[in-house]
């Protein structure tokens, strides 16, 4: 998984990587159920993913800017923002 390699690069720790993988699998499974049960409108998942990605980006900038160097955090400047 690409995102696991990315998490390893910022050294967040095995526990947090495990939680991220678990959450990814749960979200994927839930979206699949919604799709299989025809509970989604056309384009709804794409719209949701874009909104979610934007929100996570904003939150990560705050978290990373508050994490001391050497603790797995990047400053906003290091993130390329």
PyMOL Python script that loads the backbone (N, CA, C, O; Angstrom):
from pymol import cmd

cmd.read_pdbstr("""\
ATOM      1  N   UNK A   1       0.846  -1.185   0.000  1.00  0.00           N
ATOM      2  CA  UNK A   1       0.000   0.000   0.000  1.00  0.00           C
ATOM      3  C   UNK A   1       0.886   1.241   0.000  1.00  0.00           C
ATOM      4  O   UNK A   1       1.795   1.374   0.819  1.00  0.00           O
ATOM      5  N   UNK A   2       0.611   2.118  -0.907  1.00  0.00           N
ATOM      6  CA  UNK A   2       1.401   3.342  -1.019  1.00  0.00           C
ATOM      7  C   UNK A   2       1.302   4.188   0.239  1.00  0.00           C
ATOM      8  O   UNK A   2       2.307   4.718   0.714  1.00  0.00           O
ATOM      9  N   UNK A   3       0.080   4.320   0.789  1.00  0.00           N
ATOM     10  CA  UNK A   3      -0.051   5.195   1.945  1.00  0.00           C
ATOM     11  C   UNK A   3       0.691   4.658   3.162  1.00  0.00           C
ATOM     12  O   UNK A   3       1.105   5.442   4.016  1.00  0.00           O
ATOM     13  N   UNK A   4       0.869   3.341   3.264  1.00  0.00           N
ATOM     14  CA  UNK A   4       1.653   2.777   4.371  1.00  0.00           C
ATOM     15  C   UNK A   4       3.112   3.197   4.224  1.00  0.00           C
ATOM     16  O   UNK A   4       3.756   3.553   5.211  1.00  0.00           O
ATOM     17  N   UNK A   5       3.634   3.159   3.010  1.00  0.00           N
ATOM     18  CA  UNK A   5       5.010   3.615   2.782  1.00  0.00           C
ATOM     19  C   UNK A   5       5.148   5.098   3.117  1.00  0.00           C
ATOM     20  O   UNK A   5       6.157   5.522   3.680  1.00  0.00           O
ATOM     21  N   UNK A   6       4.141   5.874   2.772  1.00  0.00           N
ATOM     22  CA  UNK A   6       4.172   7.306   3.091  1.00  0.00           C
ATOM     23  C   UNK A   6       4.172   7.525   4.605  1.00  0.00           C
ATOM     24  O   UNK A   6       4.898   8.378   5.115  1.00  0.00           O
ATOM     25  N   UNK A   7       3.360   6.755   5.312  1.00  0.00           N
ATOM     26  CA  UNK A   7       3.321   6.876   6.769  1.00  0.00           C
ATOM     27  C   UNK A   7       4.648   6.447   7.384  1.00  0.00           C
ATOM     28  O   UNK A   7       5.104   7.041   8.361  1.00  0.00           O
ATOM     29  N   UNK A   8       5.262   5.426   6.820  1.00  0.00           N
ATOM     30  CA  UNK A   8       6.574   4.991   7.300  1.00  0.00           C
ATOM     31  C   UNK A   8       7.618   6.086   7.107  1.00  0.00           C
ATOM     32  O   UNK A   8       8.506   6.256   7.943  1.00  0.00           O
ATOM     33  N   UNK A   9       7.513   6.821   6.015  1.00  0.00           N
ATOM     34  CA  UNK A   9       8.474   7.897   5.740  1.00  0.00           C
ATOM     35  C   UNK A   9       8.431   8.994   6.805  1.00  0.00           C
ATOM     36  O   UNK A   9       9.454   9.601   7.123  1.00  0.00           O
ATOM     37  N   UNK A  10       7.246   9.239   7.349  1.00  0.00           N
ATOM     38  CA  UNK A  10       7.165  10.270   8.390  1.00  0.00           C
ATOM     39  C   UNK A  10       7.254   9.675   9.792  1.00  0.00           C
ATOM     40  O   UNK A  10       7.093  10.377  10.790  1.00  0.00           O
ATOM     41  N   UNK A  11       7.515   8.363   9.850  1.00  0.00           N
ATOM     42  CA  UNK A  11       7.822   7.694  11.116  1.00  0.00           C
ATOM     43  C   UNK A  11       6.759   7.926  12.190  1.00  0.00           C
ATOM     44  O   UNK A  11       7.063   8.406  13.282  1.00  0.00           O
ATOM     45  N   UNK A  12       5.504   7.580  11.869  1.00  0.00           N
ATOM     46  CA  UNK A  12       4.446   7.790  12.860  1.00  0.00           C
ATOM     47  C   UNK A  12       4.300   6.627  13.824  1.00  0.00           C
ATOM     48  O   UNK A  12       3.580   6.730  14.818  1.00  0.00           O
ATOM     49  N   UNK A  13       4.969   5.531  13.541  1.00  0.00           N
ATOM     50  CA  UNK A  13       4.916   4.397  14.456  1.00  0.00           C
ATOM     51  C   UNK A  13       3.992   3.295  13.964  1.00  0.00           C
ATOM     52  O   UNK A  13       3.020   3.547  13.252  1.00  0.00           O
ATOM     53  N   UNK A  14       4.310   2.093  14.353  1.00  0.00           N
ATOM     54  CA  UNK A  14       3.575   0.914  13.892  1.00  0.00           C
ATOM     55  C   UNK A  14       2.116   0.913  14.343  1.00  0.00           C
ATOM     56  O   UNK A  14       1.240   0.485  13.591  1.00  0.00           O
ATOM     57  N   UNK A  15       1.844   1.383  15.552  1.00  0.00           N
ATOM     58  CA  UNK A  15       0.471   1.388  16.055  1.00  0.00           C
ATOM     59  C   UNK A  15      -0.410   2.286  15.204  1.00  0.00           C
ATOM     60  O   UNK A  15      -1.509   1.893  14.813  1.00  0.00           O
ATOM     61  N   UNK A  16       0.065   3.486  14.917  1.00  0.00           N
ATOM     62  CA  UNK A  16      -0.727   4.420  14.117  1.00  0.00           C
ATOM     63  C   UNK A  16      -0.865   3.947  12.679  1.00  0.00           C
ATOM     64  O   UNK A  16      -1.899   4.188  12.054  1.00  0.00           O
ATOM     65  N   UNK A  17       0.147   3.282  12.138  1.00  0.00           N
ATOM     66  CA  UNK A  17       0.038   2.709  10.789  1.00  0.00           C
ATOM     67  C   UNK A  17      -1.047   1.627  10.798  1.00  0.00           C
ATOM     68  O   UNK A  17      -1.871   1.564   9.886  1.00  0.00           O
ATOM     69  N   UNK A  18      -1.044   0.788  11.817  1.00  0.00           N
ATOM     70  CA  UNK A  18      -2.063  -0.260  11.934  1.00  0.00           C
ATOM     71  C   UNK A  18      -3.464   0.314  12.009  1.00  0.00           C
ATOM     72  O   UNK A  18      -4.390  -0.216  11.394  1.00  0.00           O
ATOM     73  N   UNK A  19      -3.625   1.389  12.756  1.00  0.00           N
ATOM     74  CA  UNK A  19      -4.928   2.051  12.868  1.00  0.00           C
ATOM     75  C   UNK A  19      -5.345   2.617  11.509  1.00  0.00           C
ATOM     76  O   UNK A  19      -6.507   2.505  11.117  1.00  0.00           O
ATOM     77  N   UNK A  20      -4.403   3.219  10.799  1.00  0.00           N
ATOM     78  CA  UNK A  20      -4.701   3.786   9.475  1.00  0.00           C
ATOM     79  C   UNK A  20      -5.135   2.692   8.499  1.00  0.00           C
ATOM     80  O   UNK A  20      -6.084   2.883   7.738  1.00  0.00           O
ATOM     81  N   UNK A  21      -4.455   1.562   8.517  1.00  0.00           N
ATOM     82  CA  UNK A  21      -4.816   0.442   7.638  1.00  0.00           C
ATOM     83  C   UNK A  21      -6.200  -0.076   8.004  1.00  0.00           C
ATOM     84  O   UNK A  21      -7.027  -0.313   7.123  1.00  0.00           O
ATOM     85  N   UNK A  22      -6.455  -0.251   9.278  1.00  0.00           N
ATOM     86  CA  UNK A  22      -7.770  -0.725   9.734  1.00  0.00           C
ATOM     87  C   UNK A  22      -8.871   0.226   9.273  1.00  0.00           C
ATOM     88  O   UNK A  22      -9.902  -0.217   8.767  1.00  0.00           O
ATOM     89  N   UNK A  23      -8.655   1.534   9.447  1.00  0.00           N
ATOM     90  CA  UNK A  23      -9.659   2.521   9.045  1.00  0.00           C
ATOM     91  C   UNK A  23      -9.884   2.517   7.543  1.00  0.00           C
ATOM     92  O   UNK A  23     -11.015   2.663   7.080  1.00  0.00           O
ATOM     93  N   UNK A  24      -8.806   2.349   6.777  1.00  0.00           N
ATOM     94  CA  UNK A  24      -8.925   2.282   5.320  1.00  0.00           C
ATOM     95  C   UNK A  24      -9.783   1.088   4.905  1.00  0.00           C
ATOM     96  O   UNK A  24     -10.673   1.217   4.065  1.00  0.00           O
ATOM     97  N   UNK A  25      -9.509  -0.067   5.498  1.00  0.00           N
ATOM     98  CA  UNK A  25     -10.257  -1.278   5.153  1.00  0.00           C
ATOM     99  C   UNK A  25     -11.726  -1.125   5.529  1.00  0.00           C
ATOM    100  O   UNK A  25     -12.606  -1.519   4.765  1.00  0.00           O
ATOM    101  N   UNK A  26     -11.993  -0.562   6.688  1.00  0.00           N
ATOM    102  CA  UNK A  26     -13.388  -0.343   7.109  1.00  0.00           C
ATOM    103  C   UNK A  26     -14.112   0.592   6.144  1.00  0.00           C
ATOM    104  O   UNK A  26     -15.249   0.328   5.753  1.00  0.00           O
ATOM    105  N   UNK A  27     -13.456   1.679   5.765  1.00  0.00           N
ATOM    106  CA  UNK A  27     -14.082   2.641   4.857  1.00  0.00           C
ATOM    107  C   UNK A  27     -14.334   2.009   3.490  1.00  0.00           C
ATOM    108  O   UNK A  27     -15.401   2.198   2.905  1.00  0.00           O
ATOM    109  N   UNK A  28     -13.361   1.265   2.982  1.00  0.00           N
ATOM    110  CA  UNK A  28     -13.511   0.596   1.695  1.00  0.00           C
ATOM    111  C   UNK A  28     -14.680  -0.385   1.738  1.00  0.00           C
ATOM    112  O   UNK A  28     -15.494  -0.431   0.815  1.00  0.00           O
ATOM    113  N   UNK A  29     -14.759  -1.160   2.803  1.00  0.00           N
ATOM    114  CA  UNK A  29     -15.838  -2.141   2.956  1.00  0.00           C
ATOM    115  C   UNK A  29     -17.194  -1.458   3.006  1.00  0.00           C
ATOM    116  O   UNK A  29     -18.148  -1.915   2.378  1.00  0.00           O
ATOM    117  N   UNK A  30     -17.280  -0.360   3.756  1.00  0.00           N
ATOM    118  CA  UNK A  30     -18.554   0.347   3.871  1.00  0.00           C
ATOM    119  C   UNK A  30     -18.982   0.939   2.531  1.00  0.00           C
ATOM    120  O   UNK A  30     -20.152   0.849   2.159  1.00  0.00           O
ATOM    121  N   UNK A  31     -18.042   1.544   1.805  1.00  0.00           N
ATOM    122  CA  UNK A  31     -18.378   2.099   0.488  1.00  0.00           C
ATOM    123  C   UNK A  31     -18.833   0.996  -0.460  1.00  0.00           C
ATOM    124  O   UNK A  31     -19.751   1.196  -1.255  1.00  0.00           O
ATOM    125  N   UNK A  32     -18.198  -0.156  -0.379  1.00  0.00           N
ATOM    126  CA  UNK A  32     -18.599  -1.282  -1.226  1.00  0.00           C
ATOM    127  C   UNK A  32     -20.020  -1.727  -0.900  1.00  0.00           C
ATOM    128  O   UNK A  32     -20.798  -2.028  -1.805  1.00  0.00           O
ATOM    129  N   UNK A  33     -20.361  -1.769   0.378  1.00  0.00           N
ATOM    130  CA  UNK A  33     -21.723  -2.153   0.780  1.00  0.00           C
ATOM    131  C   UNK A  33     -22.739  -1.160   0.238  1.00  0.00           C
ATOM    132  O   UNK A  33     -23.772  -1.546  -0.309  1.00  0.00           O
ATOM    133  N   UNK A  34     -22.433   0.138   0.398  1.00  0.00           N
ATOM    134  CA  UNK A  34     -23.347   1.160  -0.109  1.00  0.00           C
ATOM    135  C   UNK A  34     -23.565   0.990  -1.604  1.00  0.00           C
ATOM    136  O   UNK A  34     -24.689   1.086  -2.097  1.00  0.00           O
ATOM    137  N   UNK A  35     -22.470   0.735  -2.321  1.00  0.00           N
ATOM    138  CA  UNK A  35     -22.564   0.561  -3.772  1.00  0.00           C
ATOM    139  C   UNK A  35     -23.356  -0.694  -4.129  1.00  0.00           C
ATOM    140  O   UNK A  35     -24.228  -0.654  -4.996  1.00  0.00           O
ATOM    141  N   UNK A  36     -23.053  -1.800  -3.465  1.00  0.00           N
ATOM    142  CA  UNK A  36     -23.746  -3.063  -3.731  1.00  0.00           C
ATOM    143  C   UNK A  36     -25.241  -2.963  -3.439  1.00  0.00           C
ATOM    144  O   UNK A  36     -26.054  -3.603  -4.106  1.00  0.00           O
ATOM    145  N   UNK A  37     -25.596  -2.164  -2.447  1.00  0.00           N
ATOM    146  CA  UNK A  37     -27.005  -2.006  -2.057  1.00  0.00           C
ATOM    147  C   UNK A  37     -27.688  -0.870  -2.818  1.00  0.00           C
ATOM    148  O   UNK A  37     -28.825  -0.511  -2.509  1.00  0.00           O
ATOM    149  N   UNK A  38     -26.998  -0.301  -3.817  1.00  0.00           N
ATOM    150  CA  UNK A  38     -27.536   0.805  -4.624  1.00  0.00           C
ATOM    151  C   UNK A  38     -27.997   1.987  -3.762  1.00  0.00           C
ATOM    152  O   UNK A  38     -29.051   2.574  -4.008  1.00  0.00           O
ATOM    153  N   UNK A  39     -27.202   2.320  -2.767  1.00  0.00           N
ATOM    154  CA  UNK A  39     -27.540   3.429  -1.873  1.00  0.00           C
ATOM    155  C   UNK A  39     -26.831   4.730  -2.254  1.00  0.00           C
ATOM    156  O   UNK A  39     -26.936   5.730  -1.544  1.00  0.00           O
ATOM    157  N   UNK A  40     -26.115   4.711  -3.370  1.00  0.00           N
ATOM    158  CA  UNK A  40     -25.334   5.881  -3.780  1.00  0.00           C
ATOM    159  C   UNK A  40     -25.866   6.470  -5.076  1.00  0.00           C
ATOM    160  O   UNK A  40     -26.306   5.751  -5.974  1.00  0.00           O
ATOM    161  N   UNK A  41     -25.817   7.780  -5.150  1.00  0.00           N
ATOM    162  CA  UNK A  41     -26.146   8.466  -6.396  1.00  0.00           C
ATOM    163  C   UNK A  41     -24.905   8.487  -7.284  1.00  0.00           C
ATOM    164  O   UNK A  41     -23.786   8.412  -6.776  1.00  0.00           O
ATOM    165  N   UNK A  42     -25.084   8.589  -8.597  1.00  0.00           N
ATOM    166  CA  UNK A  42     -23.913   8.659  -9.484  1.00  0.00           C
ATOM    167  C   UNK A  42     -22.988   9.827  -9.094  1.00  0.00           C
ATOM    168  O   UNK A  42     -23.441  10.957  -8.910  1.00  0.00           O
ATOM    169  N   UNK A  43     -21.703   9.532  -8.975  1.00  0.00           N
ATOM    170  CA  UNK A  43     -20.714  10.552  -8.636  1.00  0.00           C
ATOM    171  C   UNK A  43     -20.605  10.888  -7.161  1.00  0.00           C
ATOM    172  O   UNK A  43     -19.762  11.696  -6.771  1.00  0.00           O
ATOM    173  N   UNK A  44     -21.436  10.287  -6.345  1.00  0.00           N
ATOM    174  CA  UNK A  44     -21.445  10.619  -4.916  1.00  0.00           C
ATOM    175  C   UNK A  44     -20.138  10.235  -4.215  1.00  0.00           C
ATOM    176  O   UNK A  44     -19.632  10.997  -3.390  1.00  0.00           O
ATOM    177  N   UNK A  45     -19.593   9.066  -4.537  1.00  0.00           N
ATOM    178  CA  UNK A  45     -18.344   8.631  -3.904  1.00  0.00           C
ATOM    179  C   UNK A  45     -17.205   9.562  -4.295  1.00  0.00           C
ATOM    180  O   UNK A  45     -16.409   9.949  -3.440  1.00  0.00           O
ATOM    181  N   UNK A  46     -17.112   9.925  -5.558  1.00  0.00           N
ATOM    182  CA  UNK A  46     -16.046  10.830  -6.008  1.00  0.00           C
ATOM    183  C   UNK A  46     -16.129  12.170  -5.284  1.00  0.00           C
ATOM    184  O   UNK A  46     -15.117  12.714  -4.841  1.00  0.00           O
ATOM    185  N   UNK A  47     -17.326  12.683  -5.173  1.00  0.00           N
ATOM    186  CA  UNK A  47     -17.530  13.966  -4.478  1.00  0.00           C
ATOM    187  C   UNK A  47     -17.117  13.839  -3.008  1.00  0.00           C
ATOM    188  O   UNK A  47     -16.451  14.720  -2.465  1.00  0.00           O
ATOM    189  N   UNK A  48     -17.515  12.744  -2.378  1.00  0.00           N
ATOM    190  CA  UNK A  48     -17.157  12.501  -0.984  1.00  0.00           C
ATOM    191  C   UNK A  48     -15.641  12.392  -0.816  1.00  0.00           C
ATOM    192  O   UNK A  48     -15.078  12.975   0.111  1.00  0.00           O
ATOM    193  N   UNK A  49     -14.979  11.651  -1.704  1.00  0.00           N
ATOM    194  CA  UNK A  49     -13.531  11.463  -1.613  1.00  0.00           C
ATOM    195  C   UNK A  49     -12.786  12.789  -1.777  1.00  0.00           C
ATOM    196  O   UNK A  49     -11.812  13.045  -1.070  1.00  0.00           O
ATOM    197  N   UNK A  50     -13.238  13.626  -2.702  1.00  0.00           N
ATOM    198  CA  UNK A  50     -12.595  14.942  -2.876  1.00  0.00           C
ATOM    199  C   UNK A  50     -12.734  15.782  -1.619  1.00  0.00           C
ATOM    200  O   UNK A  50     -11.772  16.406  -1.172  1.00  0.00           O
ATOM    201  N   UNK A  51     -13.932  15.796  -1.050  1.00  0.00           N
ATOM    202  CA  UNK A  51     -14.182  16.568   0.180  1.00  0.00           C
ATOM    203  C   UNK A  51     -13.352  16.013   1.341  1.00  0.00           C
ATOM    204  O   UNK A  51     -12.782  16.772   2.125  1.00  0.00           O
ATOM    205  N   UNK A  52     -13.291  14.707   1.437  1.00  0.00           N
ATOM    206  CA  UNK A  52     -12.517  14.055   2.504  1.00  0.00           C
ATOM    207  C   UNK A  52     -11.023  14.342   2.355  1.00  0.00           C
ATOM    208  O   UNK A  52     -10.345  14.636   3.339  1.00  0.00           O
ATOM    209  N   UNK A  53     -10.511  14.258   1.126  1.00  0.00           N
ATOM    210  CA  UNK A  53      -9.093  14.528   0.882  1.00  0.00           C
ATOM    211  C   UNK A  53      -8.745  15.962   1.252  1.00  0.00           C
ATOM    212  O   UNK A  53      -7.693  16.212   1.841  1.00  0.00           O
ATOM    213  N   UNK A  54      -9.610  16.899   0.916  1.00  0.00           N
ATOM    214  CA  UNK A  54      -9.357  18.305   1.249  1.00  0.00           C
ATOM    215  C   UNK A  54      -9.321  18.487   2.769  1.00  0.00           C
ATOM    216  O   UNK A  54      -8.435  19.158   3.297  1.00  0.00           O
ATOM    217  N   UNK A  55     -10.286  17.887   3.466  1.00  0.00           N
ATOM    218  CA  UNK A  55     -10.345  17.994   4.925  1.00  0.00           C
ATOM    219  C   UNK A  55      -9.110  17.385   5.574  1.00  0.00           C
ATOM    220  O   UNK A  55      -8.529  17.984   6.479  1.00  0.00           O
ATOM    221  N   UNK A  56      -8.702  16.202   5.121  1.00  0.00           N
ATOM    222  CA  UNK A  56      -7.516  15.561   5.678  1.00  0.00           C
ATOM    223  C   UNK A  56      -6.264  16.386   5.416  1.00  0.00           C
ATOM    224  O   UNK A  56      -5.386  16.470   6.274  1.00  0.00           O
ATOM    225  N   UNK A  57      -6.179  16.985   4.258  1.00  0.00           N
ATOM    226  CA  UNK A  57      -5.037  17.839   3.931  1.00  0.00           C
ATOM    227  C   UNK A  57      -4.962  19.012   4.896  1.00  0.00           C
ATOM    228  O   UNK A  57      -3.890  19.334   5.409  1.00  0.00           O
ATOM    229  N   UNK A  58      -6.090  19.642   5.140  1.00  0.00           N
ATOM    230  CA  UNK A  58      -6.123  20.783   6.056  1.00  0.00           C
ATOM    231  C   UNK A  58      -5.739  20.361   7.477  1.00  0.00           C
ATOM    232  O   UNK A  58      -4.972  21.049   8.149  1.00  0.00           O
ATOM    233  N   UNK A  59      -6.271  19.239   7.920  1.00  0.00           N
ATOM    234  CA  UNK A  59      -5.953  18.754   9.277  1.00  0.00           C
ATOM    235  C   UNK A  59      -4.495  18.356   9.397  1.00  0.00           C
ATOM    236  O   UNK A  59      -3.864  18.626  10.418  1.00  0.00           O
ATOM    237  N   UNK A  60      -3.948  17.714   8.364  1.00  0.00           N
ATOM    238  CA  UNK A  60      -2.558  17.272   8.449  1.00  0.00           C
ATOM    239  C   UNK A  60      -1.610  18.458   8.513  1.00  0.00           C
ATOM    240  O   UNK A  60      -0.566  18.376   9.160  1.00  0.00           O
ATOM    241  N   UNK A  61      -1.946  19.535   7.867  1.00  0.00           N
ATOM    242  CA  UNK A  61      -1.095  20.732   7.935  1.00  0.00           C
ATOM    243  C   UNK A  61      -1.022  21.251   9.366  1.00  0.00           C
ATOM    244  O   UNK A  61       0.043  21.661   9.829  1.00  0.00           O
ATOM    245  N   UNK A  62      -2.141  21.234  10.058  1.00  0.00           N
ATOM    246  CA  UNK A  62      -2.157  21.697  11.441  1.00  0.00           C
ATOM    247  C   UNK A  62      -1.373  20.745  12.329  1.00  0.00           C
ATOM    248  O   UNK A  62      -0.539  21.179  13.124  1.00  0.00           O
ATOM    249  N   UNK A  63      -1.634  19.445  12.198  1.00  0.00           N
ATOM    250  CA  UNK A  63      -0.958  18.440  13.034  1.00  0.00           C
ATOM    251  C   UNK A  63       0.537  18.453  12.777  1.00  0.00           C
ATOM    252  O   UNK A  63       1.328  18.490  13.719  1.00  0.00           O
ATOM    253  N   UNK A  64       0.931  18.423  11.511  1.00  0.00           N
ATOM    254  CA  UNK A  64       2.354  18.358  11.181  1.00  0.00           C
ATOM    255  C   UNK A  64       3.088  19.623  11.606  1.00  0.00           C
ATOM    256  O   UNK A  64       4.252  19.556  12.002  1.00  0.00           O
ATOM    257  N   UNK A  65       2.438  20.755  11.532  1.00  0.00           N
ATOM    258  CA  UNK A  65       3.116  21.984  11.929  1.00  0.00           C
ATOM    259  C   UNK A  65       3.293  22.058  13.440  1.00  0.00           C
ATOM    260  O   UNK A  65       4.125  22.826  13.924  1.00  0.00           O
ATOM    261  N   UNK A  66       2.525  21.272  14.192  1.00  0.00           N
ATOM    262  CA  UNK A  66       2.628  21.268  15.657  1.00  0.00           C
ATOM    263  C   UNK A  66       3.512  20.148  16.190  1.00  0.00           C
ATOM    264  O   UNK A  66       3.834  20.127  17.378  1.00  0.00           O
ATOM    265  N   UNK A  67       3.910  19.214  15.325  1.00  0.00           N
ATOM    266  CA  UNK A  67       4.721  18.072  15.748  1.00  0.00           C
ATOM    267  C   UNK A  67       6.193  18.450  15.702  1.00  0.00           C
ATOM    268  O   UNK A  67       6.679  18.906  14.667  1.00  0.00           O
ATOM    269  N   UNK A  68       6.914  18.267  16.809  1.00  0.00           N
ATOM    270  CA  UNK A  68       8.336  18.613  16.821  1.00  0.00           C
ATOM    271  C   UNK A  68       9.134  17.809  15.805  1.00  0.00           C
ATOM    272  O   UNK A  68       8.824  16.642  15.566  1.00  0.00           O
ATOM    273  N   UNK A  69      10.161  18.412  15.201  1.00  0.00           N
ATOM    274  CA  UNK A  69      11.020  17.667  14.272  1.00  0.00           C
ATOM    275  C   UNK A  69      11.584  16.426  14.956  1.00  0.00           C
ATOM    276  O   UNK A  69      11.889  16.447  16.148  1.00  0.00           O
ATOM    277  N   UNK A  70      11.717  15.350  14.191  1.00  0.00           N
ATOM    278  CA  UNK A  70      12.220  14.101  14.756  1.00  0.00           C
ATOM    279  C   UNK A  70      11.137  13.255  15.386  1.00  0.00           C
ATOM    280  O   UNK A  70      11.404  12.145  15.846  1.00  0.00           O
ATOM    281  N   UNK A  71       9.914  13.766  15.413  1.00  0.00           N
ATOM    282  CA  UNK A  71       8.775  13.033  15.977  1.00  0.00           C
ATOM    283  C   UNK A  71       7.803  12.606  14.901  1.00  0.00           C
ATOM    284  O   UNK A  71       6.645  12.301  15.187  1.00  0.00           O
ATOM    285  N   UNK A  72       8.273  12.583  13.654  1.00  0.00           N
ATOM    286  CA  UNK A  72       7.420  12.138  12.579  1.00  0.00           C
ATOM    287  C   UNK A  72       6.622  13.255  11.947  1.00  0.00           C
ATOM    288  O   UNK A  72       5.778  12.993  11.091  1.00  0.00           O
ATOM    289  N   UNK A  73       6.862  14.492  12.341  1.00  0.00           N
ATOM    290  CA  UNK A  73       6.097  15.595  11.791  1.00  0.00           C
ATOM    291  C   UNK A  73       6.896  16.417  10.818  1.00  0.00           C
ATOM    292  O   UNK A  73       8.119  16.517  10.919  1.00  0.00           O
ATOM    293  N   UNK A  74       6.205  16.995   9.886  1.00  0.00           N
ATOM    294  CA  UNK A  74       6.825  17.893   8.941  1.00  0.00           C
ATOM    295  C   UNK A  74       6.219  19.274   9.131  1.00  0.00           C
ATOM    296  O   UNK A  74       5.030  19.399   9.424  1.00  0.00           O
ATOM    297  N   UNK A  75       7.013  20.285   8.969  1.00  0.00           N
ATOM    298  CA  UNK A  75       6.448  21.617   9.025  1.00  0.00           C
ATOM    299  C   UNK A  75       5.686  21.862   7.743  1.00  0.00           C
ATOM    300  O   UNK A  75       5.851  21.128   6.769  1.00  0.00           O
ATOM    301  N   UNK A  76       4.851  22.891   7.735  1.00  0.00           N
ATOM    302  CA  UNK A  76       4.086  23.205   6.537  1.00  0.00           C
ATOM    303  C   UNK A  76       5.044  23.473   5.378  1.00  0.00           C
ATOM    304  O   UNK A  76       4.758  23.080   4.247  1.00  0.00           O
ATOM    305  N   UNK A  77       6.164  24.127   5.633  1.00  0.00           N
ATOM    306  CA  UNK A  77       7.151  24.402   4.581  1.00  0.00           C
ATOM    307  C   UNK A  77       7.714  23.110   3.999  1.00  0.00           C
ATOM    308  O   UNK A  77       7.925  23.015   2.790  1.00  0.00           O
ATOM    309  N   UNK A  78       7.958  22.117   4.849  1.00  0.00           N
ATOM    310  CA  UNK A  78       8.485  20.838   4.379  1.00  0.00           C
ATOM    311  C   UNK A  78       7.476  20.073   3.556  1.00  0.00           C
ATOM    312  O   UNK A  78       7.849  19.259   2.711  1.00  0.00           O
ATOM    313  N   UNK A  79       6.180  20.327   3.797  1.00  0.00           N
ATOM    314  CA  UNK A  79       5.131  19.656   3.053  1.00  0.00           C
ATOM    315  C   UNK A  79       4.953  20.269   1.672  1.00  0.00           C
ATOM    316  O   UNK A  79       4.233  19.725   0.835  1.00  0.00           O
ATOM    317  N   UNK A  80       5.598  21.383   1.437  1.00  0.00           N
ATOM    318  CA  UNK A  80       5.468  22.024   0.134  1.00  0.00           C
ATOM    319  C   UNK A  80       4.270  22.949   0.040  1.00  0.00           C
ATOM    320  O   UNK A  80       3.844  23.309  -1.057  1.00  0.00           O
ATOM    321  N   UNK A  81       3.724  23.336   1.187  1.00  0.00           N
ATOM    322  CA  UNK A  81       2.567  24.228   1.174  1.00  0.00           C
ATOM    323  C   UNK A  81       3.006  25.665   1.141  1.00  0.00           C
ATOM    324  O   UNK A  81       2.167  26.566   1.127  1.00  0.00           O
TER     325      UNK A  81
END
""", "prot")
cmd.dss("prot")
cmd.show_as("cartoon", "prot")
cmd.util.cbc("prot")
cmd.orient("prot")
